[in-house]
Amino acid sequence: MDYIFKSNERSSKILDFHHPHQLKEGLEGFSLDLPDHPEPLEQILVDCRDTLKYGVKTGHPRFFNQLSSGLDLVGLAGQWLTSTANTNMFTYEVSPVFLLMEEVLLKKMQSIVGWCEEEGDGIFCPGGAVSNLYSLLVARYDFYPEVKTKGMCALPRLALFTSEHSHYSVRKAAAVLGMGSDSVQVVPCDERYPSPEGLFGLVPFYVNATAGTTVYGAFDPLTAIADVCDRHKLWLHVDAAWGGGLLMSRRHQGKLQGIERASSVTWNPHKLMGAPLQCSAILIKKRVTECMLRQCNQLCAEYLFQSDKHYDISYDTGDKTIQCGRHVDVFKLWLMWKAKGSEGFGSQVNKCLENAEYLFKQLQRRADFKLVFESKPEHSNVCFWYLPPSLRGLPPGPDTNRRLHEVAPQIKAKMMEEGTTLIGYQPLGSNVNFFRCVFSNPATQHEDVDFLLEEIARLGSNL
């Protein structure tokens, strides 16, 4: 509880940074080494406190580093109860309530996407990268069911398409599934937007469209891409891991227009909706009455999935997955939904996007910052450069870009040493290193945004 309170105190540090070798060597009685004999309770409590002390307070209102931030207390209570139950999500006999909660949540999310109740299937997964992998796994099975028994050698060489700003997990999934990363055709983007006309130089089977890119927070034109997929009978997957939360907001859900036409959708409530990590769902649209997830993955292990059980064995969902054991990720989200309602989630999402718009307007007013995009942000991502006095007024060119490229990493290093706030940076395409501020913590206020800009300016003024 002391840690939770400190996480919400703006005067407290986000992190007490130490290099890996320092933590490995041990600090003030904190040792990572494992003993042969039990240690006293007092030392165990010290270890617990130090583990939190040297970690990162991701629930701090000035933590802007990742797409998942904040600390929802109802979700935290849900995590505690989940750990207390300590059960597994593979069969109804050991997880009756949680499996029914999963069904309720999936149906709710599918209805928000725009599917009717009979259309939807899905499963909660350990993260958006695994959800994206499931989409590719099921799509390949839908086109070539023989792959399950005969492998890739029985298939033609497959091609799939994704935009250059999509998440790297699409390429990783292609590699894991034996198609190879070279099978992924990367579609160039027109500034923020991929051009649907450039998708089909080859005969594909799968298209990944992104609703809320990781860096820019941009949205692929889902309706236009869906039109092309319908015309060529392709599987359309929408990676809405980051953007799915906008569906909870009446004000912003129009940015995902066309998502209802997808064959599958990834949605991560642990991002914009603020559920504790991990909480990700893959939603699959059924073909007539088929359960594609089950057909693709089922192996009927007889010690778990007996056919002569006395209850409805359709609730033994373990055979839908590539895992055996599966962690309970649904209760915390179910509990949060009960506590907030859909309207509460919508207000929370609106608050995050209002913070992004506030930052955008503040950056427009300042001469020491430059926006990567002059247009209003589509999501809660805001990307910008800090211009130290030594670079202001210099003509654009390779030398200026080289020097500007070094600014963000140096400021980030100082920021981590001081621990007062945290924000990410990266290059992308022709853009040299820039800061990416993302808002997913509804506890963040305008004063925290102001502090971030002043802290960046203070740390970078002498560069």
Salt bridges, closest charged atoms under 4 A:
ASP2 OD2 - LYS6 NZ 3.56
ASP16 OD1 - HIS18 ND1 3.84
GLU28 OE1 - LYS53 NZ 3.49
ASP72 OD2 - LYS340 NZ 2.78
GLU93 OE2 - LYS309 NZ 2.67
GLU102 OE2 - ARG326 NH1 2.73
GLU103 OE2 - LYS107 NZ 3.90
GLU117 OE2 - LYS107 NZ 3.37
ASP121 OD1 - LYS320 NZ 2.73
ASP142 OD2 - ARG287 NH2 3.10
ASP227 OD1 - ARG261 NH2 2.77
ASP230 OD2 - ARG261 NH2 2.68
ASP316 OD2 - LYS309 NZ 2.84
ASP329 OD1 - HIS327 ND1 2.78
ASP329 OD1 - LYS332 NZ 3.86
GLU354 OE2 - ARG251 NH1 2.98
GLU357 OE2 - LYS361 NZ 3.42
GLU357 OE1 - LYS376 NZ 3.42
ASP368 OD2 - ARG366 NH2 2.83
GLU378 OE2 - ARG192 NH1 3.48
ASP399 OD1 - ARG402 NH2 2.74
GLU406 OE2 - ARG402 NH1 3.91
GLU418 OE1 - ARG458 NH2 2.64
GLU447 OE1 - ARG10 NE 3.83
GLU447 OE1 - ARG62 NH2 3.95
ASP448 OD1 - ARG10 NE 2.63
ASP448 OD1 - ARG62 NE 2.87
GLU454 OE2 - ARG366 NH1 2.80
GLU455 OE2 - ARG458 NH2 2.75
